[in-house]
Amino acid sequence: MVNLKEKMNIIKMGKDIPFYNNIPKLSKWDWTILTGSVLLLIGFLTIIPLPSEYLSISFFLLGLLPALYICKGKYNIFFKKISLKDIKLIILLLIGMYIYSIVMGAILVRLTGSIAGHSEMNTVPSLIFVISMIIQIFGEEFFKIFLLLILMYLVYRFTNNYKSSIIIGLIGSMVIFGLCHYMAYNGMILQILLLQGFGSIFEYFAYIKTKNIWVSYLLHLLRDILPVFLIYLTHI
């Protein structure tokens, strides 16, 4: 029988996702903070849209601060050193992301006739936009992880089954994350579900595989920042 200390070591070594099975255990107040953070960010994206720079700061703070709070000083639950193996994983997943985007993009054009671009990427992005993107993506990764943890926790309470928790948690969190892009991509439901929603499986896989926020963050950042550099290069 594995005792609580050994289970905590498993979490620290990145061999299991934290919190969903009460290892380590979060209080009702902790879960309230996570849920409140997620609901606030969903509200800022859909009901009360914020200017991009304020939205970026909101994502950063509402992602990082709750994460630090629930760690109770054990920051290696989320933050671990990047290894060479992690870098190789990032490269492989980045290639997979672009292949997925190209294939899904072609399918969407075939089905709908067009693909909506991000409303703020129609012109050469400003430096402020790039900085805001770097900050916001960090918060977005915590937003996605919070979604996953909350859904996994709810499912695990009723099933006591990791497989059911991770499958339902992933599908649910990807759908919610996709729908949060409704306004940014002109309400094209099929696109935001297939590209922004289920397309986030690569970042989720990076986190689930490594249990390291830095890995999924760097993957997400590279995916979004490389097109910006290409836009700059074409305008030199």
C-alpha positions as CSV (number, residue, x, y, z in Angstrom):
1,M,0.0,0.0,0.0
2,V,1.4,3.4,-1.0
3,N,1.3,5.9,1.8
4,L,0.5,9.6,1.6
5,K,4.2,10.7,1.7
6,E,5.0,8.3,-1.2
7,K,2.0,9.6,-3.2
8,M,3.3,13.2,-2.7
9,N,6.7,12.2,-4.0
10,I,5.0,10.8,-7.0
11,I,3.4,14.2,-7.6
12,K,6.7,16.0,-7.1
13,M,8.4,13.7,-9.6
14,G,5.8,14.5,-12.2
15,K,4.3,11.0,-12.3
16,D,0.7,12.0,-11.7
17,I,-1.5,15.1,-12.1
18,P,-2.0,16.9,-8.8
19,F,-5.1,17.7,-6.8
20,Y,-7.8,15.8,-8.8
21,N,-7.6,12.8,-6.4
22,N,-7.0,14.9,-3.2
23,I,-3.2,14.4,-3.5
24,P,-2.3,16.9,-2.3
25,K,-5.7,17.7,-0.9
26,L,-7.2,21.1,-1.6
27,S,-9.7,22.8,0.7
28,K,-13.1,24.0,-0.4
29,W,-11.7,27.5,-0.4
30,D,-8.9,26.4,-2.7
31,W,-11.3,24.9,-5.2
32,T,-13.4,28.0,-4.9
33,I,-10.4,30.2,-5.8
34,L,-9.6,28.0,-8.8
35,T,-13.3,28.0,-10.0
36,G,-13.6,31.7,-9.4
37,S,-10.5,32.4,-11.4
38,V,-11.8,30.3,-14.3
39,L,-15.2,31.9,-14.3
40,L,-13.8,35.4,-14.2
41,L,-11.6,34.7,-17.2
42,I,-14.4,33.2,-19.1
43,G,-16.5,36.3,-18.3
44,F,-13.7,38.6,-19.5
45,L,-13.5,36.7,-22.8
46,T,-17.2,36.4,-23.5
47,I,-19.5,38.7,-21.4
48,I,-17.4,41.7,-20.5
49,P,-14.6,41.8,-23.1
50,L,-11.4,43.6,-21.9
51,P,-8.9,45.5,-24.1
52,S,-6.1,43.1,-25.1
53,E,-3.5,44.5,-22.7
54,Y,-5.8,44.3,-19.7
55,L,-7.0,40.9,-20.7
56,S,-3.3,39.7,-20.8
57,I,-2.6,41.0,-17.4
58,S,-5.9,39.5,-16.1
59,F,-4.9,36.1,-17.5
60,F,-1.4,36.3,-16.1
61,L,-2.6,37.3,-12.6
62,L,-5.6,35.0,-12.4
63,G,-3.5,32.1,-13.6
64,L,-0.3,32.6,-11.6
65,L,-1.6,33.8,-8.3
66,P,-4.1,31.0,-7.7
67,A,-1.5,28.4,-8.8
68,L,1.0,29.7,-6.3
69,Y,-1.6,29.9,-3.6
70,I,-2.8,26.3,-3.9
71,C,0.8,25.0,-4.1
72,K,1.3,26.1,-0.5
73,G,5.0,26.6,-1.1
74,K,5.5,23.4,-3.1
75,Y,6.0,25.1,-6.4
76,N,7.6,22.1,-8.1
77,I,4.0,20.7,-8.3
78,F,3.7,23.0,-11.4
79,F,7.2,24.3,-12.0
80,K,10.0,21.9,-12.9
81,K,13.3,22.3,-14.6
82,I,13.3,21.9,-18.4
83,S,15.3,18.9,-19.6
84,L,16.7,17.9,-23.0
85,K,13.9,15.3,-23.2
86,D,11.3,18.1,-22.7
87,I,12.9,20.2,-25.5
88,K,12.7,17.2,-27.9
89,L,9.0,16.8,-26.9
90,I,8.3,20.5,-27.5
91,I,9.8,20.2,-31.0
92,L,7.9,17.1,-31.9
93,L,4.6,18.5,-30.6
94,L,5.2,21.8,-32.4
95,I,5.6,20.0,-35.7
96,G,2.5,18.0,-34.9
97,M,0.5,21.1,-34.1
98,Y,1.4,22.7,-37.4
99,I,0.5,19.6,-39.4
100,Y,-2.8,19.4,-37.5
101,S,-3.5,23.0,-38.2
102,I,-2.8,22.7,-41.9
103,V,-4.9,19.5,-42.3
104,M,-7.8,20.9,-40.2
105,G,-7.5,24.3,-42.0
106,A,-7.9,22.5,-45.4
107,I,-10.9,20.6,-44.1
108,L,-12.6,23.7,-42.7
109,V,-12.0,25.6,-46.0
110,R,-13.6,22.6,-47.8
111,L,-16.6,22.6,-45.5
112,T,-17.2,26.3,-44.8
113,G,-15.3,28.1,-47.6
114,S,-13.1,30.1,-45.3
115,I,-11.2,30.4,-42.0
116,A,-11.3,33.4,-39.7
117,G,-8.0,34.9,-38.6
118,H,-7.5,36.4,-35.2
119,S,-9.0,39.9,-35.3
120,E,-5.8,41.4,-34.0
121,M,-3.5,39.6,-36.5
122,N,-4.9,41.3,-39.6
123,T,-2.1,43.9,-39.5
124,V,1.6,43.9,-38.4
125,P,1.4,43.3,-34.6
126,S,2.7,46.0,-32.4
127,L,5.4,45.4,-29.8
128,I,2.8,45.9,-27.1
129,F,0.7,43.2,-28.7
130,V,3.7,40.8,-28.7
131,I,4.5,41.5,-25.1
132,S,0.8,41.0,-24.2
133,M,0.8,37.7,-26.0
134,I,3.8,36.4,-24.1
135,I,2.2,37.3,-20.8
136,Q,-1.3,36.1,-21.7
137,I,-0.2,32.7,-23.0
138,F,1.4,32.0,-19.6
139,G,-2.0,32.7,-18.0
140,E,-3.8,30.7,-20.6
141,E,-1.9,27.6,-19.8
142,F,-2.9,27.8,-16.2
143,F,-6.5,28.5,-17.3
144,K,-6.5,25.3,-19.3
145,I,-4.9,23.3,-16.5
146,F,-7.4,24.7,-13.9
147,L,-10.2,23.6,-16.2
148,L,-8.7,20.2,-16.5
149,L,-8.2,19.9,-12.7
150,I,-11.7,21.0,-11.8
151,L,-13.4,18.6,-14.3
152,M,-11.1,15.7,-13.3
153,Y,-11.8,16.3,-9.6
154,L,-15.6,16.3,-10.2
155,V,-15.5,13.2,-12.4
156,Y,-13.1,11.4,-10.0
157,R,-15.4,12.1,-7.0
158,F,-18.1,10.0,-8.7
159,T,-16.1,7.4,-10.6
160,N,-12.9,7.0,-8.6
161,N,-11.4,6.2,-12.0
162,Y,-8.4,8.0,-13.5
163,K,-9.1,7.0,-17.1
164,S,-12.7,8.4,-17.0
165,S,-11.5,11.5,-15.2
166,I,-8.7,12.3,-17.7
167,I,-10.9,11.6,-20.8
168,I,-13.9,13.6,-19.7
169,G,-11.7,16.3,-18.2
170,L,-9.8,16.7,-21.5
171,I,-12.8,16.7,-23.8
172,G,-14.7,19.1,-21.5
173,S,-11.8,21.5,-21.0
174,M,-10.9,21.6,-24.7
175,V,-14.5,22.4,-25.7
176,I,-14.7,25.2,-23.1
177,F,-11.3,26.6,-24.1
178,G,-12.4,26.5,-27.8
179,L,-15.7,28.3,-27.1
180,C,-13.8,31.0,-25.2
181,H,-12.5,32.1,-28.6
182,Y,-16.0,32.8,-30.0
183,M,-15.5,36.5,-30.2
184,A,-11.9,36.5,-31.4
185,Y,-12.7,34.3,-34.3
186,N,-16.1,35.9,-35.4
187,G,-18.2,33.1,-33.9
188,M,-17.1,30.4,-36.3
189,I,-18.1,27.5,-34.0
190,L,-16.7,24.6,-36.1
191,Q,-13.3,26.4,-36.5
192,I,-12.9,27.3,-32.8
193,L,-13.9,23.8,-31.7
194,L,-11.5,22.0,-34.2
195,L,-8.6,24.4,-34.2
196,Q,-8.6,26.3,-30.9
197,G,-10.5,23.7,-28.9
198,F,-9.4,20.2,-29.9
199,G,-6.2,21.7,-31.3
200,S,-5.1,22.4,-27.7
201,I,-4.6,18.6,-27.2
202,F,-0.9,19.1,-28.0
203,E,-0.4,21.6,-25.1
204,Y,-2.5,19.3,-22.8
205,F,-0.4,16.3,-23.8
206,A,2.8,18.3,-23.1
207,Y,1.5,19.1,-19.6
208,I,0.1,15.6,-18.9
209,K,3.3,14.0,-20.1
210,T,5.7,16.2,-18.1
211,K,3.4,17.7,-15.4
212,N,5.5,20.9,-16.0
213,I,3.8,24.2,-16.9
214,W,7.0,25.4,-18.6
215,V,6.8,22.7,-21.2
216,S,3.2,23.4,-22.3
217,Y,3.8,27.2,-22.0
218,L,6.9,27.1,-24.3
219,L,5.0,24.9,-26.8
220,H,2.0,27.3,-26.9
221,L,4.3,30.4,-27.0
222,L,6.3,29.0,-30.0
223,R,3.1,28.0,-31.8
224,D,1.7,31.6,-31.5
225,I,4.9,33.6,-31.8
226,L,6.4,32.1,-34.9
227,P,3.6,33.4,-37.2
228,V,4.2,36.9,-35.7
229,F,7.9,36.7,-36.7
230,L,6.9,35.6,-40.2
231,I,4.6,38.6,-40.5
232,Y,7.4,40.9,-39.4
233,L,9.8,39.3,-41.9
234,T,7.4,39.9,-44.8
235,H,7.2,43.6,-43.9
236,I,10.9,44.2,-43.7
